[in-house]
Amino acid sequence: MEYSKRQRKRGTVAQGMLVVSIVPVTILTIGYSFNPWISAVPQFNRYVEQQRETTPRSKSRQQHRPGAVKLRGWCALFMSILPILLTFNSLFTHSPTRSTTATRRAAPGQDARSSESTASSFYYWMKNKIVASPPVEIIFHVHLPQHDENRFIPKVLGSIRVLGNWQPRDGVQLQRLHGGYWVSPTVMVPTDIPNVRYKYMLYDFANPEKPLWEGYSEKDDRTLTTDWREVIDVWLNNNEKYRLDKAILLDECAFVQGIVQSLRFTAGEDTTTIQATFKKAVMKYQSLLKQQRELALASVSPQKITEITLNVTSPAQRLFALILLGYSHMFEGRVRSITLPETFPSSRLLLCLPYYKEGMLPSGVSGKMEKVVNALVVHNSSSGFYDWMIMFGLSEAFGSVWLDYVKSPSSLEGRSSDSFKHALDQYAVPNVALMDRQDQVSTLKVVMNFAILTFVH
């Protein structure tokens, strides 16, 4: 009786070995040679025999041993055939999105999308199950042409599920932020799916089957990179009616205007929140500079910064305009000095400096502040204004280098000694006592020299 039981148990294991042995033969018959399969089967058989011979044969273990041995054997087999998944990756070159029979409706001149490879999808599904990579948060920003918002819904579509798998009725709907500047909600994009493609479109309520796609064909598809958390694009023209004019695009500066509008804070707003939002705004401009350089630099000319400074009301918005001024010296990769026109509102920017706090800027940006402050001091003092004296109370944040940039005005017209005394009492006198001896001497020299050159002639 014991012998027959053993024979049945051996038969069960043998049957399992036989089934596994059939697998590589079947694969070989369809024209593939998977060495991992062939090497895995002997390993599995050897593992089962070894466990059967070395495991103690107590009554309790005999009752549970066959199932446990086979389970461990199958686990060993699974680990042995993992290289097959890599083989799938090399055999199939389609984009690894979830398999679907639905295809994107083609715009004029575009071919319909073919369904993705099931085998490739299986590979990435298994890969995600084994080692799951967390998705990243991405926000899409795009400048779109003018359109009837009662008829069209702007969307971003792409080759993955969260972007609608190219289905016009799906995708991510955009919201207008400022002018032609549209933005998406946060999209959780998987990081383990390479070559994610996407595009912008105008979904037409009147004709849902024929949305207006940007670009002319699939060659104009964009490839998403997760290097950016803020993806910034400009609509690709393909239609005479719905198109962007480059001159208007550069003049409107919608992206920067949108960033400025985001810096409106309510009374009593938490200081930590304000600083974090301001830092995020600067980082968004840095992304714009790297992704759409021409648009970014068109927004930081002294003329554009003047418009921003005069049209905003909050100190945070003016402080952001001051930061933009720090990028105005960048032109075609060359560095030039910051030159401000005579009518530049330097006083308004200088008066917002007390709102600057350490930690409001990303690394690498604070160095631009010194150059901007020096340029503002030169302009303000040489224009006969006295708001540059506010810097006396900001030496802890900005140092005292700016003292070397105080210039006497070239014209005395409209200059008042009373205004000078008022500025001196308001900005200089209260802070002199807080300075060390060297800074006190430097301050006295600057003030006396400025007063003599301005009023004594």
LINVENMO-V944773 format. One record per residue. RES is the residue in one letter. D_CENTER is the distance of its C-alpha to the mean C-alpha in Angstrom with 2 decimals. Layout:
res=RES d_center=D_CENTER
res=RES d_center=D_CENTER
This chain:
res=M d_center=71.80
res=E d_center=69.42
res=Y d_center=69.52
res=S d_center=68.60
res=K d_center=65.63
res=R d_center=64.36
res=Q d_center=64.87
res=R d_center=62.85
res=K d_center=60.04
res=R d_center=60.14
res=G d_center=60.20
res=T d_center=57.04
res=V d_center=55.22
res=A d_center=56.76
res=Q d_center=55.59
res=G d_center=52.03
res=M d_center=52.45
res=L d_center=53.84
res=V d_center=51.00
res=V d_center=48.42
res=S d_center=50.56
res=I d_center=50.47
res=V d_center=46.68
res=P d_center=46.43
res=V d_center=49.50
res=T d_center=47.93
res=I d_center=44.78
res=L d_center=46.93
res=T d_center=48.95
res=I d_center=45.99
res=G d_center=45.31
res=Y d_center=42.75
res=S d_center=43.49
res=F d_center=41.48
res=N d_center=42.89
res=P d_center=40.98
res=W d_center=42.96
res=I d_center=46.25
res=S d_center=45.70
res=A d_center=44.46
res=V d_center=47.67
res=P d_center=50.11
res=Q d_center=47.83
res=F d_center=47.91
res=N d_center=51.71
res=R d_center=52.30
res=Y d_center=50.22
res=V d_center=52.16
res=E d_center=55.54
res=Q d_center=54.71
res=Q d_center=53.74
res=R d_center=56.87
res=E d_center=59.15
res=T d_center=57.74
res=T d_center=57.02
res=P d_center=59.91
res=R d_center=61.95
res=S d_center=62.75
res=K d_center=63.39
res=S d_center=60.29
res=R d_center=57.98
res=Q d_center=59.78
res=Q d_center=58.78
res=H d_center=55.06
res=R d_center=54.79
res=P d_center=54.51
res=G d_center=51.46
res=A d_center=49.71
res=V d_center=50.53
res=K d_center=49.25
res=L d_center=46.02
res=R d_center=45.41
res=G d_center=46.44
res=W d_center=43.95
res=C d_center=41.20
res=A d_center=42.32
res=L d_center=42.37
res=F d_center=38.85
res=M d_center=37.56
res=S d_center=39.61
res=I d_center=38.20
res=L d_center=34.51
res=P d_center=34.53
res=I d_center=35.35
res=L d_center=31.85
res=L d_center=30.67
res=T d_center=33.41
res=F d_center=32.06
res=N d_center=28.73
res=S d_center=30.63
res=L d_center=32.91
res=F d_center=30.45
res=T d_center=27.76
res=H d_center=26.43
res=S d_center=22.84
res=P d_center=22.86
res=T d_center=22.14
res=R d_center=24.55
res=S d_center=27.90
res=T d_center=28.84
res=T d_center=31.60
res=A d_center=29.78
res=T d_center=28.53
res=R d_center=26.49
res=R d_center=28.91
res=A d_center=29.09
res=A d_center=28.64
res=P d_center=31.52
res=G d_center=31.76
res=Q d_center=29.47
res=D d_center=30.82
res=A d_center=30.22
res=R d_center=27.98
res=S d_center=30.04
res=S d_center=29.65
res=E d_center=27.79
res=S d_center=29.87
res=T d_center=31.24
res=A d_center=31.82
res=S d_center=28.29
res=S d_center=27.02
res=F d_center=29.60
res=Y d_center=28.41
res=Y d_center=24.82
res=W d_center=26.26
res=M d_center=28.52
res=K d_center=25.88
res=N d_center=23.70
res=K d_center=26.88
res=I d_center=27.76
res=V d_center=24.47
res=A d_center=21.84
res=S d_center=18.22
res=P d_center=16.09
res=P d_center=13.40
res=V d_center=9.72
res=E d_center=8.30
res=I d_center=6.18
res=I d_center=6.93
res=F d_center=8.53
res=H d_center=9.81
res=V d_center=12.98
res=H d_center=16.16
res=L d_center=19.12
res=P d_center=22.83
res=Q d_center=25.25
res=H d_center=26.75
res=D d_center=29.01
res=E d_center=26.92
res=N d_center=30.04
res=R d_center=30.13
res=F d_center=26.63
res=I d_center=23.59
res=P d_center=20.31
res=K d_center=18.43
res=V d_center=15.89
res=L d_center=17.78
res=G d_center=17.46
res=S d_center=19.37
res=I d_center=18.56
res=R d_center=20.07
res=V d_center=17.16
res=L d_center=16.77
res=G d_center=20.54
res=N d_center=21.89
res=W d_center=22.46
res=Q d_center=24.76
res=P d_center=24.77
res=R d_center=25.99
res=D d_center=23.02
res=G d_center=19.34
res=V d_center=16.88
res=Q d_center=18.31
res=L d_center=16.56
res=Q d_center=17.69
res=R d_center=18.60
res=L d_center=17.26
res=H d_center=19.20
res=G d_center=21.37
res=G d_center=19.81
res=Y d_center=16.26
res=W d_center=15.32
res=V d_center=12.55
res=S d_center=12.44
res=P d_center=12.84
res=T d_center=10.68
res=V d_center=11.34
res=M d_center=12.30
res=V d_center=11.92
res=P d_center=14.44
res=T d_center=13.70
res=D d_center=17.33
res=I d_center=17.63
res=P d_center=17.15
res=N d_center=17.13
res=V d_center=15.61
res=R d_center=16.52
res=Y d_center=15.67
res=K d_center=16.99
res=Y d_center=17.50
res=M d_center=20.97
res=L d_center=23.35
res=Y d_center=25.31
res=D d_center=28.89
res=F d_center=31.01
res=A d_center=34.10
res=N d_center=33.47
res=P d_center=31.13
res=E d_center=32.15
res=K d_center=30.94
res=P d_center=27.45
res=L d_center=26.20
res=W d_center=23.64
res=E d_center=21.82
res=G d_center=23.14
res=Y d_center=26.52
res=S d_center=26.27
res=E d_center=24.39
res=K d_center=23.91
res=D d_center=21.34
res=D d_center=19.15
res=R d_center=15.54
res=T d_center=14.28
res=L d_center=11.03
res=T d_center=9.28
res=T d_center=7.59
res=D d_center=6.81
res=W d_center=3.26
res=R d_center=1.98
res=E d_center=2.82
res=V d_center=5.47
res=I d_center=8.33
res=D d_center=11.80
res=V d_center=15.45
res=W d_center=18.21
res=L d_center=20.43
res=N d_center=23.98
res=N d_center=26.80
res=N d_center=28.94
res=E d_center=31.17
res=K d_center=30.87
res=Y d_center=27.16
res=R d_center=25.66
res=L d_center=23.80
res=D d_center=25.84
res=K d_center=24.08
res=A d_center=26.24
res=I d_center=25.45
res=L d_center=21.72
res=L d_center=21.88
res=D d_center=24.24
res=E d_center=22.48
res=C d_center=19.23
res=A d_center=17.86
res=F d_center=14.20
res=V d_center=15.53
res=Q d_center=18.18
res=G d_center=15.85
res=I d_center=14.14
res=V d_center=17.75
res=Q d_center=18.92
res=S d_center=16.53
res=L d_center=18.47
res=R d_center=21.68
res=F d_center=23.14
res=T d_center=26.33
res=A d_center=29.34
res=G d_center=29.40
res=E d_center=25.65
res=D d_center=24.94
res=T d_center=24.27
res=T d_center=21.78
res=T d_center=19.74
res=I d_center=20.02
res=Q d_center=18.92
res=A d_center=15.83
res=T d_center=14.88
res=F d_center=15.74
res=K d_center=13.68
res=K d_center=10.52
res=A d_center=11.74
res=V d_center=12.26
res=M d_center=8.87
res=K d_center=7.66
res=Y d_center=10.61
res=Q d_center=9.88
res=S d_center=6.83
res=L d_center=9.57
res=L d_center=12.07
res=K d_center=10.78
res=Q d_center=10.09
res=Q d_center=12.95
res=R d_center=15.16
res=E d_center=18.26
res=L d_center=16.96
res=A d_center=15.48
res=L d_center=18.84
res=A d_center=20.87
res=S d_center=19.65
res=V d_center=20.94
res=S d_center=24.52
res=P d_center=27.14
res=Q d_center=28.18
res=K d_center=24.83
res=I d_center=24.43
res=T d_center=28.01
res=E d_center=27.29
res=I d_center=24.44
res=T d_center=26.67
res=L d_center=29.66
res=N d_center=28.04
res=V d_center=26.21
res=T d_center=28.09
res=S d_center=26.06
res=P d_center=25.98
res=A d_center=22.23
res=Q d_center=21.65
res=R d_center=24.11
res=L d_center=22.64
res=F d_center=19.29
res=A d_center=21.48
res=L d_center=23.00
res=I d_center=19.74
res=L d_center=19.12
res=L d_center=22.63
res=G d_center=21.68
res=Y d_center=19.67
res=S d_center=22.61
res=H d_center=24.45
res=M d_center=22.07
res=F d_center=23.71
res=E d_center=23.61
res=G d_center=22.90
res=R d_center=25.90
res=V d_center=26.27
res=R d_center=28.59
res=S d_center=29.83
res=I d_center=28.80
res=T d_center=31.61
res=L d_center=31.92
res=P d_center=34.26
res=E d_center=37.30
res=T d_center=36.12
res=F d_center=32.76
res=P d_center=32.44
res=S d_center=32.17
res=S d_center=34.00
res=R d_center=31.38
res=L d_center=28.62
res=L d_center=30.96
res=L d_center=31.95
res=C d_center=28.42
res=L d_center=28.14
res=P d_center=29.83
res=Y d_center=26.82
res=Y d_center=24.69
res=K d_center=24.34
res=E d_center=23.31
res=G d_center=19.95
res=M d_center=18.41
res=L d_center=16.64
res=P d_center=14.22
res=S d_center=16.30
res=G d_center=17.60
res=V d_center=17.63
res=S d_center=20.85
res=G d_center=22.85
res=K d_center=22.28
res=M d_center=23.95
res=E d_center=27.33
res=K d_center=27.43
res=V d_center=26.59
res=V d_center=29.15
res=N d_center=31.77
res=A d_center=31.31
res=L d_center=31.66
res=V d_center=34.77
res=V d_center=36.33
res=H d_center=35.84
res=N d_center=36.96
res=S d_center=40.02
res=S d_center=41.17
res=S d_center=40.96
res=G d_center=43.41
res=F d_center=41.14
res=Y d_center=41.22
res=D d_center=37.85
res=W d_center=36.91
res=M d_center=39.15
res=I d_center=36.52
res=M d_center=35.20
res=F d_center=38.30
res=G d_center=36.86
res=L d_center=33.42
res=S d_center=34.64
res=E d_center=33.12
res=A d_center=29.56
res=F d_center=30.19
res=G d_center=33.36
res=S d_center=36.27
res=V d_center=35.35
res=W d_center=35.07
res=L d_center=38.87
res=D d_center=39.45
res=Y d_center=37.76
res=V d_center=40.09
res=K d_center=42.11
res=S d_center=45.15
res=P d_center=45.11
res=S d_center=46.78
res=S d_center=48.50
res=L d_center=50.30
res=E d_center=50.39
res=G d_center=49.41
res=R d_center=48.82
res=S d_center=50.39
res=S d_center=51.57
res=D d_center=51.29
res=S d_center=47.53
res=F d_center=47.32
res=K d_center=49.32
res=H d_center=47.23
res=A d_center=43.97
res=L d_center=45.74
res=D d_center=46.91
res=Q d_center=43.56
res=Y d_center=41.21
res=A d_center=43.31
res=V d_center=46.30
res=P d_center=44.56
res=N d_center=42.39
res=V d_center=45.04
res=A d_center=46.60
res=L d_center=43.33
res=M d_center=43.03
res=D d_center=44.64
res=R d_center=47.66
res=Q d_center=45.90
res=D d_center=43.33
res=Q d_center=46.21
res=V d_center=48.12
res=S d_center=45.15
res=T d_center=44.52
res=L d_center=48.21
res=K d_center=48.37
res=V d_center=45.42
res=V d_center=46.76
res=M d_center=50.32
res=N d_center=49.42
res=F d_center=47.30
res=A d_center=50.12
res=I d_center=52.80
res=L d_center=51.05
res=T d_center=50.15
res=F d_center=53.37
res=V d_center=56.16
res=H d_center=57.45
